[in-house]
């Protein structure tokens, strides 16, 4: 989505959901349905499996691929960002 410069509104319109719902889905607050993932993959001209995390050999998950260098990365299906719900959130430091 970011690599193709498609906005949340454009993608939401393409699959029949509102901008607000698309925003909540991309931020991990609302789960994706299989139908929605299929529609998104079709619209972006990618495989549905390209949008999903892959299991690793240790019981964890490898995130879906993304294009480095863009401001945001796609949220995983069903992902949550619990640090946003804290009354006094701490900065996240990435190494």
trRosetta pair geometry for C-beta under 8 A, 3 or more apart (Angstrom, degrees):
i j d omega theta_ij theta_ji phi_ij phi_ji
1 4 6.3 -67 -144 45 21 99
1 6 4.8 -93 -155 64 70 105
1 11 6.0 -18 -127 -65 122 146
1 44 6.4 -71 -67 -100 64 129
1 74 6.8 108 26 -78 118 113
2 5 7.3 30 -175 -77 34 37
2 6 7.9 -89 -61 43 21 71
2 66 7.5 34 40 -167 126 100
2 67 6.2 -150 85 51 104 114
2 70 4.2 92 147 -177 142 162
2 71 7.6 -159 -142 41 138 72
2 72 6.6 -177 -79 67 142 79
2 73 8.0 -80 3 -106 149 35
2 74 7.8 -147 -9 -48 109 84
3 67 4.2 111 -72 -14 114 157
3 70 7.1 -104 -64 -50 61 144
4 44 6.5 -170 6 -139 152 83
6 10 5.0 -123 -169 85 81 129
6 11 5.4 90 141 -55 118 97
6 43 7.9 127 -156 138 165 113
6 44 7.3 -123 17 -98 156 88
7 10 4.6 100 54 5 80 101
7 11 7.0 -152 92 -1 43 86
8 11 5.9 -59 -147 42 30 107
8 12 6.0 31 155 -20 66 110
8 19 5.7 89 116 -151 102 78
8 22 4.6 156 -179 114 92 125
8 23 5.5 51 179 -71 155 74
8 26 6.4 -100 -114 -2 113 150
9 12 5.7 -55 -143 39 28 112
9 13 6.2 30 157 -19 64 106
9 19 4.5 -12 -97 -99 78 113
9 22 7.3 -179 -80 51 29 149
10 13 5.8 -55 -148 36 27 111
10 14 6.3 29 153 -23 62 109
11 14 5.5 -54 -148 33 32 115
11 15 6.6 2 163 4 66 107
11 22 5.9 137 88 -148 99 142
11 40 6.7 33 -169 -123 113 92
11 43 6.6 136 -134 113 75 151
12 15 6.6 -74 -147 49 26 88
12 16 7.9 -104 169 65 57 15
12 17 4.8 -93 -154 82 85 75
12 18 5.9 -23 172 123 138 15
12 19 5.1 -168 41 -84 160 42
12 21 6.6 129 -134 68 122 88
12 22 3.6 -103 -74 -37 111 138
13 16 7.7 37 -172 -71 26 28
14 39 7.3 163 125 157 88 104
14 43 4.7 88 143 -122 144 146
15 36 5.9 79 167 -143 142 74
15 39 4.1 117 -123 122 105 135
15 40 6.0 -22 -65 -64 146 70
15 43 6.6 -94 -57 -25 93 145
16 39 7.7 -63 19 178 96 166
17 21 4.4 -103 169 87 112 131
17 22 5.6 140 98 -55 111 82
17 25 7.6 51 115 -12 158 140
17 36 7.3 18 -25 -123 137 122
18 21 4.6 95 56 9 83 100
18 22 6.9 -143 96 -5 44 86
19 22 5.6 -55 -148 37 31 113
19 23 6.3 35 153 -22 65 106
20 23 5.7 -53 -150 34 30 114
20 24 6.6 29 153 -16 64 104
21 24 5.7 -54 -149 37 34 110
21 25 6.3 35 152 -20 66 105
21 30 6.6 -59 -161 62 73 163
22 25 5.7 -55 -148 36 32 111
22 26 6.2 26 157 -15 67 109
23 26 6.0 -58 -144 40 28 107
23 27 6.2 16 159 -9 64 113
24 27 6.0 -64 -143 46 27 105
24 29 4.3 -78 -167 68 85 114
24 30 4.3 54 125 0 110 114
25 28 7.8 50 176 -63 28 20
25 29 7.5 -85 -68 55 23 70
25 30 4.9 -58 -79 74 65 99
25 31 7.7 -16 -127 108 83 8
25 32 5.8 86 -159 -76 117 82
25 36 7.5 -110 -144 150 157 151
25 75 7.7 -179 142 64 50 122
26 74 6.6 -89 -146 -141 85 70
26 75 5.5 130 174 18 42 109
27 75 5.9 109 -153 -32 9 153
27 81 6.5 -70 172 7 83 133
28 75 4.0 -133 -52 -179 93 145
28 76 7.0 36 -103 57 111 61
28 78 7.2 16 -152 121 82 17
28 79 3.8 -71 -124 87 129 80
28 80 5.3 -174 141 -92 119 24
28 81 5.5 119 63 -19 131 89
29 80 7.4 78 -94 -123 46 69
29 81 7.8 -52 -61 27 78 94
31 77 6.5 56 -155 178 73 80
31 78 4.8 20 -113 -86 96 77
32 36 5.0 -133 -165 82 85 123
32 37 5.2 86 147 -55 131 94
32 40 7.9 -51 -149 1 135 141
32 77 4.6 -81 33 -128 115 102
32 78 7.4 -97 22 -36 78 69
33 36 4.6 98 53 4 80 101
33 37 7.1 -147 91 -3 44 85
34 37 5.8 -55 -149 38 33 111
34 38 6.3 35 152 -20 65 107
35 38 5.7 -57 -151 36 30 113
35 39 6.4 30 153 -18 65 106
36 39 5.6 -54 -147 37 33 111
36 40 6.2 33 155 -19 66 106
37 40 5.7 -52 -145 37 31 112
37 41 6.2 33 156 -20 64 106
37 48 5.5 82 136 -151 101 101
37 51 5.6 -175 -157 88 100 144
37 52 7.4 39 -161 -59 145 99
37 77 6.9 -18 -81 -88 129 136
38 41 5.8 -53 -146 36 29 111
38 42 6.3 30 154 -19 63 107
38 48 5.4 -20 -98 -94 59 130
39 42 5.7 -55 -148 37 30 112
39 43 6.2 29 154 -19 65 108
40 43 5.7 -57 -146 38 30 111
40 44 6.1 13 160 -4 67 113
40 51 6.5 88 98 -97 122 160
41 44 6.1 -66 -141 49 26 100
41 46 5.2 -101 -151 78 75 75
41 47 6.2 -29 -165 144 129 16
41 48 4.2 -97 -31 -81 166 58
41 50 6.9 130 -126 48 106 98
41 51 5.8 -114 -76 -15 98 129
42 45 7.4 22 -179 -75 30 41
46 50 4.4 -90 161 60 118 147
46 51 7.0 122 101 -44 125 90
47 50 4.7 109 64 -14 80 100
48 51 6.0 -58 -169 28 44 110
48 52 7.1 29 145 -15 71 112
49 52 5.7 -65 -150 37 43 110
50 64 6.7 87 156 -161 47 106
50 65 6.6 -53 -164 41 83 104
51 64 5.6 -3 -175 -138 25 154
51 74 7.4 -76 -149 127 79 159
51 77 7.6 74 135 -42 96 110
52 64 5.8 131 69 -82 11 113
52 76 7.9 70 -149 -150 45 84
52 77 6.5 -22 -116 4 77 126
53 61 4.2 33 150 176 138 118
53 62 6.0 162 -168 75 83 45
53 63 5.4 -50 -108 -120 99 30
53 64 5.6 -88 -70 -40 52 71
53 76 5.3 7 -34 -133 118 125
53 77 7.7 -136 4 29 92 87
54 61 6.9 142 71 -160 34 69
54 62 4.6 -17 62 57 89 106
54 64 7.9 118 -16 -87 78 52
55 59 7.8 -29 -164 -136 101 20
55 60 7.5 144 -156 86 60 35
55 61 6.1 -51 -104 -103 44 63
55 62 7.5 24 103 11 5 85
56 59 7.5 -33 73 40 82 25
56 60 4.9 -4 40 69 118 83
56 61 6.5 -169 -5 -101 90 9
56 62 5.2 110 -62 -38 98 94
61 76 7.5 79 129 -139 146 158
63 66 7.5 -27 130 -11 117 106
63 73 7.7 32 158 151 144 136
63 76 6.2 -111 -130 -69 83 115
64 74 6.4 -37 76 77 126 121
64 76 6.6 156 1 -104 102 78
66 70 7.3 -112 160 45 108 118
66 73 4.4 -14 -133 -140 178 97
66 74 6.0 -176 -95 17 117 87
67 70 5.6 62 88 -10 95 121
70 73 7.3 128 79 -75 102 58
75 79 4.7 -145 179 57 94 127
75 81 7.6 -82 -119 -42 128 108
76 79 4.0 99 59 -44 85 121
81 84 4.6 44 116 -2 105 116
81 85 7.9 141 102 -15 66 86
82 85 5.5 -55 -162 29 53 113
82 86 7.4 67 146 -37 71 89
83 86 5.9 -33 -160 3 45 117
83 89 5.2 92 165 -142 82 111
83 90 7.1 -86 -154 49 116 71
83 92 6.6 97 112 -60 173 113
84 89 6.6 1 -109 -86 28 149
86 89 4.6 130 66 -79 110 68
86 90 7.6 -13 85 -1 156 71
